[in-house]
Amino acid sequence: MLWLVGALFLCLVLAGVVVGLVAVPARREGRQVLTERGEQMFTSVTERGRDKRAKTDDPTPEEHSGNDAPPARSAS
C-alpha cells in the first residue's frame, strides 16, 4: 500500500513539473493556456453553476452557520 501511495505522489509531482515547464512560461509570454473551445467550455460551466446556485434557496457554504442540530435536551 505504501508503494501505491508513493507512486501516486510521484505522478502528482511529475504532473506539477510538466505544468511548471509548459504552462508557466507560456503564460508569461502572453499566450493563452486554454484554446478558444476550452475557454468557451470553462465560461459555460461557470455560468451554469452560478445560475443553479441562484435558483436554489439553500444558503451558500459561506453563509451556512453549521448550527442545524436541534438543541440538546436536559436530563430531568
N, C-alpha and C positions, 0 to 999 in steps of 0.2 A: 504494500500500500504506500509505503514511503517513497518507493521508486516512481510510482504513478504520480504522486503529488509533485515530486521533483521534476519529472518530465513535463508536467503541465506548467510548472513555474518557469522552466527553461523556455518553453514555447511562448509564454507570455513575455518574457524578457526579449526573445528574438523578434517578436512582433513589434515591440516598442522600439527596438533598434532600427527595424526597417522603416517604421513611421518617421523616426528621427532623421534617417538618412534621405528619405524621399520627400515627405510632405513638408517638413520644416523649411528646407532650402527653397522649395518651390513657392511656398507662401511668402517667404522673404523677397523673392524676385517679383512678386505681384501676380503670379499665376494662380488660377483657381484650382483648388484641390478636387472639387466635385465637377462633373460635367454639367452641361445645361440640364440634361434629363435628371441627373441626381439632385440638382438644386430645386427643380420643379417638384420632385417627389418629396424632398425634405419640407418644402413650403406647404404642400398639400397635407402632409401628415400633421404638421404643427397646427395648421388651421383647423383640421378636423378635430384635433384634441381640444383646442380652445372652444370650438362650437359645442362639443359634447359636454365639456365642463360647465359651460354657460347654461346649458339646458337642464342640468341636474340641480336639485335643490340641496344636495348634500354639501356640507362645508368642505372647503379645500383643506388639505393637510395642515396648512399654516394656521387656519382658523380653528381647527379641531383641538378642543381642550384635553381630550383623553379622559374625561371625567364622566363616562357614560354609565358606570356601575351605580346601582341604587345604593343608598346609604345602608350601612350595616345595622342590624337590629341589636339592641342591647339585650343581654340575658337577664330576665327578671323572673 
